[in-house]
Structure formats: C-alpha cells, structure tokens
Amino acid sequence: MTSPPDARWYPLWEAKPAAWARIFAFSYAGGSSSIYRRWQRQLPESIELHPLELPGRWGRISEPPYTRMDALIDDLVPVVRPMLGLPFALLGYSLGALVAFELARAFRREKLAAPSHLFVIARRAPHSPRLAPVLHTLAEEAFLAAVEVDFGGGLPAALLADPEARSLFAGILRSDFELLETYECRPEPPLDVPITVFHGERDPASPLRDVARWAEQTTRSFEMVSLPGAHFLSEAEGGRVLAQMMSAMDALE
C-alpha cells in the first residue's frame, strides 16, 4: 500500500516497498504523531512505523477531540483495518498504551488479525487501580500544575510561557485526560499477544507494582524493561527502546 486509507490519521505516512511488517503507534496525552518522527527515520527499510494522529491537535486542531475510549476505538478500527495485510505490532506511550491495548481487543472481537506484539511505554496496567484524583475538571492553572507533579515534570516550558499557546495546549491535554480518566478496563480474557513494557524507575505516574500487572493481560511472553529515567524518555532511553523493539520484531521475521 503506497498511500494511507485516510491521510488525516497518518500525517507522517512513509511507505517502504521492502517492508515486511508495520508498527502502529499512539502518543502520550497532549502529544502528537510527531513524537515518533525520529524513530521513523531510524528504522530499517524492512519496518514501517505509522504514528496515528488523533483529532483535536496540531494538524487536526479544528476537529473535536475524543473524550471517551469506546468512541475512539470504534473509529480507529476501520482506519487501521485496511493496512493489516502485513504482520504488525502496536506501540503505545502512556495514554497511547491504553489506546493500543483496546484496539488489540477490538480486533479480537471482530475476528481481525492479531498484532504480533504489543509495546507499552510508561503506563500502568489497564486494570490497575486509579492512583490520582480526577484532574481534567480543574481550572487551567491548577490542572497544568497537577499534571506537572503527577508526571514528574516534562511539560514543554517554552510552550507554556506563551499565553495563547498555553491555553491551546491545556485544551488538548485536558481532553486527553478526560479520555484517560473516564476509561474503564472491562473484564475480558488476556490477549494472545506478547507484551513488552518499558518502565521509568523514577516515573511517579507508573509504580512498578502496577506496571508489572501487564503480565496478567497476556497468555504469551511478557517482558518488563526498566529504564533509569522518569515518565518522558531521554534520547538515550529512546534509543534503547527502539533497539529492543527492533530485536523483538526481527525475531518474528
């Protein structure tokens, strides 16, 4: 397939004629498909990485954002379905991990192809208890301050310094937090999909005991990889994650 079925969802689309597998990627709250741009450029010609752009941000800022997981997944299935002709993996960072997980479940319910692997970055298991109070209903200043504390820093300082940009970003982030904070993991059998979880040892949003519970969501292999940082990956940590992902994908070929 040389073009995406819907370019709005795939703004960074890059087809590789020699590719034998694809990775569909979802970003953290407040993020966009661009967080995966560096990785996309570093991958070999054998693997396509397709970051998906959700409505309500950046190039899709005029579209209403999703605030409920069921509605998002219902719309994502037909967006990804036409591209399941190759073996594929799902990658999710923080909030994106829940999106990837629920998408894999939806594929199973609809008897579509299963992912060859689920890669999770910086996210507690979907069925683990909620840690923090609800934040998305707070006023802007209190909301941003609470997010900064919960995730151990990492919000873009230059963006927050500009009042107009700050308000725009807060709106995107608030919608994503509503999506996150209204999510409920319904009881379903574990996935028949290997899961690898990357966990920051200093990530206040992802306690080790809750991250480890991802093992309960698979009947296949489970691996948890500890990184020295916090919620947001350093460049070196990102390189380690990418290398480990490629090793897992190579084992499938």
C-alpha positions as CSV (number, residue, x, y, z in Angstrom):
1,M,0.0,0.0,0.0
2,T,1.6,3.2,-1.2
3,S,-0.9,5.7,0.4
4,P,-2.8,5.6,3.7
5,P,-6.6,4.9,3.7
6,D,-7.1,8.3,5.5
7,A,-4.3,10.8,5.4
8,R,-5.8,12.8,8.4
9,W,-4.9,9.9,10.7
10,Y,-1.5,9.3,9.1
11,P,0.2,12.7,8.6
12,L,3.7,11.2,8.7
13,W,2.9,8.3,6.3
14,E,6.0,6.8,4.8
15,A,5.6,3.6,2.8
16,K,8.5,1.3,2.3
17,P,8.3,-1.2,-0.7
18,A,10.6,-3.7,1.0
19,A,8.8,-3.7,4.4
20,W,7.5,-7.0,5.7
21,A,5.9,-5.5,8.9
22,R,4.3,-2.4,10.3
23,I,4.1,-0.7,13.7
24,F,1.1,1.5,14.5
25,A,2.0,4.0,17.2
26,F,0.0,6.2,19.6
27,S,1.3,9.1,21.6
28,Y,1.0,10.2,25.2
29,A,-1.6,12.7,26.5
30,G,-1.0,16.1,24.9
31,G,1.3,14.7,22.3
32,S,1.0,14.1,18.6
33,S,2.3,11.8,15.9
34,S,5.5,13.9,15.7
35,I,6.9,12.3,18.9
36,Y,7.8,9.3,16.8
37,R,9.4,11.2,13.9
38,R,12.9,10.4,15.0
39,W,12.2,6.7,15.3
40,Q,10.5,6.6,12.0
41,R,13.7,7.9,10.3
42,Q,15.9,5.5,12.2
43,L,14.1,2.3,11.3
44,P,15.4,-0.1,8.6
45,E,13.6,-0.4,5.3
46,S,12.0,-3.7,6.5
47,I,9.8,-2.0,9.1
48,E,7.2,0.8,8.6
49,L,6.3,2.9,11.6
50,H,3.0,4.6,11.3
51,P,2.2,7.1,14.1
52,L,-1.5,8.0,14.1
53,E,-2.8,11.5,14.7
54,L,-5.9,11.8,16.8
55,P,-8.4,14.7,16.2
56,G,-8.2,17.9,18.2
57,R,-4.5,18.6,18.0
58,W,-1.9,20.1,15.6
59,G,-3.0,19.4,12.0
60,R,-6.4,18.3,13.2
61,I,-7.0,21.1,15.7
62,S,-10.3,22.1,14.2
63,E,-11.8,18.6,14.8
64,P,-13.5,17.7,18.1
65,P,-11.2,15.5,20.3
66,Y,-12.2,12.2,21.7
67,T,-13.0,12.1,25.4
68,R,-14.4,8.5,25.5
69,M,-12.3,5.4,24.7
70,D,-15.2,3.4,23.2
71,A,-15.9,6.1,20.5
72,L,-12.2,6.4,19.7
73,I,-11.7,2.7,19.2
74,D,-14.9,2.3,17.2
75,D,-13.5,4.9,14.7
76,L,-9.9,3.6,14.8
77,V,-10.8,0.0,13.7
78,P,-11.8,1.0,10.1
79,V,-8.9,3.4,9.9
80,V,-6.3,0.6,10.6
81,R,-8.2,-2.4,9.2
82,P,-7.2,-1.8,5.5
83,M,-3.5,-1.9,6.5
84,L,-3.5,-5.3,8.2
85,G,-2.2,-7.2,5.2
86,L,1.4,-7.3,6.7
87,P,2.4,-8.6,10.2
88,F,2.0,-5.7,12.6
89,A,2.7,-4.6,16.1
90,L,1.0,-1.9,18.3
91,L,3.0,0.7,20.2
92,G,1.6,3.0,22.8
93,Y,3.2,5.6,25.1
94,S,1.3,6.3,28.4
95,L,-2.3,7.1,27.3
96,G,-1.4,5.7,23.9
97,A,-0.8,2.3,25.5
98,L,-4.4,2.1,26.6
99,V,-5.5,3.0,23.0
100,A,-3.2,0.3,21.6
101,F,-4.4,-2.3,24.1
102,E,-8.1,-1.6,23.5
103,L,-7.5,-1.6,19.7
104,A,-6.0,-5.1,20.0
105,R,-9.0,-6.2,22.0
106,A,-11.4,-4.7,19.3
107,F,-9.5,-6.6,16.6
108,R,-10.1,-9.8,18.5
109,R,-13.8,-9.1,19.0
110,E,-14.1,-8.5,15.3
111,K,-12.0,-11.6,14.4
112,L,-9.4,-9.5,12.6
113,A,-5.7,-10.2,12.5
114,A,-3.9,-10.0,15.9
115,P,-0.8,-7.9,16.5
116,S,2.4,-9.8,16.6
117,H,3.5,-7.7,19.6
118,L,2.2,-5.0,22.0
119,F,4.8,-2.5,23.1
120,V,4.0,-0.3,26.1
121,I,5.9,2.7,27.3
122,A,5.3,4.4,30.7
123,R,1.9,3.1,31.6
124,R,0.4,1.2,34.4
125,A,-1.6,-1.9,33.6
126,P,-5.1,-1.0,32.3
127,H,-6.8,-2.9,35.1
128,S,-4.7,-1.5,38.0
129,P,-6.5,0.9,40.4
130,R,-6.6,4.6,39.7
131,L,-3.8,6.4,41.6
132,A,-4.6,10.1,41.3
133,P,-7.8,12.2,41.8
134,V,-9.6,13.4,38.6
135,L,-7.7,16.3,37.1
136,H,-9.4,17.2,33.9
137,T,-12.2,19.1,35.7
138,L,-9.7,21.5,37.3
139,A,-9.2,25.1,36.3
140,E,-6.4,25.7,33.8
141,E,-3.6,26.8,36.2
142,A,-4.4,24.1,38.7
143,F,-4.8,21.5,36.0
144,L,-1.4,22.1,34.5
145,A,0.3,22.3,37.9
146,A,-1.2,18.9,38.9
147,V,-0.2,17.3,35.6
148,E,3.4,18.6,36.1
149,V,3.5,17.0,39.6
150,D,1.9,13.7,38.6
151,F,4.3,13.1,35.7
152,G,7.4,14.4,37.4
153,G,7.9,17.4,35.1
154,G,8.4,17.3,31.3
155,L,5.7,19.7,30.1
156,P,7.1,22.0,27.4
157,A,8.3,25.1,29.1
158,A,8.6,27.3,26.0
159,L,5.0,26.4,25.0
160,L,3.6,27.1,28.5
161,A,5.3,30.6,28.6
162,D,3.1,31.9,25.7
163,P,-0.4,32.5,27.0
164,E,-2.2,31.7,23.7
165,A,-0.1,28.5,23.1
166,R,-0.5,27.6,26.8
167,S,-4.3,27.8,26.5
168,L,-4.3,25.7,23.3
169,F,-2.1,23.1,24.8
170,A,-4.1,22.9,28.0
171,G,-7.2,22.3,26.0
172,I,-5.6,19.4,24.1
173,L,-4.2,18.0,27.3
174,R,-7.5,18.3,29.2
175,S,-9.4,16.3,26.5
176,D,-6.8,13.6,26.6
177,F,-7.0,13.5,30.4
178,E,-10.8,13.2,30.2
179,L,-10.3,10.3,27.8
180,L,-7.8,8.7,30.3
181,E,-9.8,9.4,33.5
182,T,-13.1,8.2,32.2
183,Y,-11.6,4.9,30.8
184,E,-12.6,1.7,32.5
185,C,-11.0,-1.6,31.6
186,R,-13.8,-4.1,31.2
187,P,-13.1,-7.8,32.1
188,E,-12.0,-9.8,29.0
189,P,-9.7,-12.7,28.6
190,P,-6.0,-11.9,28.3
191,L,-4.6,-11.2,24.8
192,D,-2.8,-14.0,22.9
193,V,-0.1,-11.4,22.1
194,P,3.4,-11.0,23.6
195,I,3.7,-7.8,25.6
196,T,6.9,-5.7,26.3
197,V,6.6,-2.9,28.8
198,F,9.2,-0.1,29.2
199,H,9.2,1.4,32.7
200,G,11.0,4.5,34.0
201,E,12.3,3.8,37.5
202,R,11.6,7.4,38.6
203,D,8.2,7.7,36.9
204,P,5.7,8.8,39.6
205,A,2.7,8.0,37.4
206,S,3.7,4.3,36.9
207,P,4.5,2.5,40.1
208,L,6.4,-0.7,39.5
209,R,3.7,-2.9,41.1
210,D,1.1,-1.6,38.7
211,V,3.3,-1.8,35.6
212,A,4.1,-5.4,36.4
213,R,0.4,-6.3,36.2
214,W,0.5,-6.0,32.4
215,A,1.6,-9.7,32.7
216,E,-2.0,-10.5,33.6
217,Q,-3.1,-9.2,30.2
218,T,-1.3,-11.8,28.0
219,T,-1.2,-15.6,27.6
220,R,2.1,-15.2,25.8
221,S,5.5,-13.9,26.7
222,F,5.9,-10.8,29.0
223,E,8.9,-8.7,29.5
224,M,9.4,-5.6,31.6
225,V,12.4,-3.4,30.8
226,S,13.5,-0.9,33.4
227,L,14.9,2.5,32.4
228,P,16.7,4.9,34.7
229,G,14.6,8.0,33.9
230,A,11.1,9.2,34.6
231,H,7.9,9.5,32.5
232,F,9.4,11.1,29.5
233,L,12.2,9.3,27.7
234,S,15.7,10.8,27.2
235,E,17.2,10.4,23.8
236,A,19.4,7.6,25.1
237,E,16.4,5.8,26.6
238,G,14.5,6.2,23.4
239,G,17.4,4.6,21.5
240,R,17.3,1.6,23.9
241,V,13.5,1.2,23.5
242,L,13.8,1.4,19.7
243,A,16.6,-1.2,19.7
244,Q,14.7,-3.6,21.9
245,M,11.6,-3.2,19.7
246,M,13.5,-4.0,16.6
247,S,15.0,-7.1,18.2
248,A,11.5,-8.3,19.1
249,M,10.3,-7.6,15.5
250,D,13.3,-9.3,14.0
251,A,12.5,-12.5,15.9
252,L,9.2,-12.6,14.2
253,E,10.6,-12.5,10.6
